[in-house]
Amino acid sequence: MKNIFIALLCTITFSACSSLQTARTGNTELIKDCPEEKIVNRMPGPPAKGDKDKSYYIYKGKRKKISDFDASWIEKNCEVKETVVY
């Protein structure tokens, strides 16, 4: 019984790792839906740790990276409110 539990645990762990790798390598599908708002951060200083760009979208009430979205699809299909913060 202990061996079955260990085998199951290993399978779950490796499955989770492979799905994380897929997300990191950019093989995930881009979001084709209109975000609620685009925040353009013009506050002085470097981007927040880990962010390449200071701008982001608000989507379903949460902060999302601009790179998570299909930019050409949004340009054609959405009217996104843009808020500039200083």
WODAPE-V349799 format. One record per residue. N is the residue number from 1. RES is the residue in one letter. OMEGA is omega in radians with two decimals (* if undefined). D_LAST is the distance of its C-alpha to the last C-alpha in Angstrom with 1 decimal. Layout:
n,res,omega,d_last
N,RES,OMEGA,D_LAST
N,RES,OMEGA,D_LAST
//
This chain:
n,res,omega,d_last
1,M,3.13,59.7
2,K,3.14,57.5
3,N,3.11,57.5
4,I,3.12,56.4
5,F,3.14,53.4
6,I,3.13,52.5
7,A,3.12,52.8
8,L,3.12,50.6
9,L,3.11,48.0
10,C,-3.14,47.9
11,T,3.13,47.7
12,I,-3.13,44.7
13,T,-3.12,43.0
14,F,3.09,43.6
15,S,3.13,42.6
16,A,3.13,39.2
17,C,-3.12,38.8
18,S,3.12,39.7
19,S,3.06,37.2
20,L,3.11,34.4
21,Q,3.11,35.5
22,T,-3.14,35.5
23,A,-3.11,31.9
24,R,-3.07,30.9
25,T,3.08,32.9
26,G,3.13,31.2
27,N,3.13,34.3
28,T,-3.13,32.6
29,E,3.12,32.3
30,L,-3.12,29.0
31,I,3.07,27.8
32,K,3.13,28.9
33,D,-3.09,27.3
34,C,3.02,24.5
35,P,-3.12,21.3
36,E,-3.03,19.9
37,E,3.02,16.3
38,K,3.09,14.2
39,I,3.09,10.7
40,V,-3.06,8.9
41,N,3.12,6.6
42,R,3.11,5.1
43,M,-3.12,4.5
44,P,3.10,7.7
45,G,-3.13,11.0
46,P,3.06,13.3
47,P,3.10,13.2
48,A,-3.10,14.5
49,K,3.10,18.2
50,G,3.14,20.1
51,D,3.07,17.4
52,K,-3.09,18.0
53,D,3.14,15.0
54,K,-3.14,11.5
55,S,3.12,12.0
56,Y,3.09,14.4
57,Y,2.90,16.4
58,I,-3.08,17.3
59,Y,-3.09,21.1
60,K,3.07,23.6
61,G,-3.10,21.1
62,K,3.10,20.2
63,R,3.11,17.7
64,K,3.10,19.4
65,K,3.10,19.1
66,I,-3.12,19.1
67,S,3.09,22.2
68,D,-3.04,24.0
69,F,3.04,24.3
70,D,-3.02,26.7
71,A,-3.12,24.4
72,S,3.11,27.3
73,W,3.13,28.4
74,I,-3.14,25.0
75,E,-3.10,24.9
76,K,-2.92,28.4
77,N,-3.01,28.3
78,C,2.94,24.9
79,E,-3.03,22.6
80,V,3.06,19.3
81,K,-3.14,16.6
82,E,3.12,13.3
83,T,3.11,10.0
84,V,3.11,6.8
85,V,-3.12,3.8
86,Y,*,0.0
//
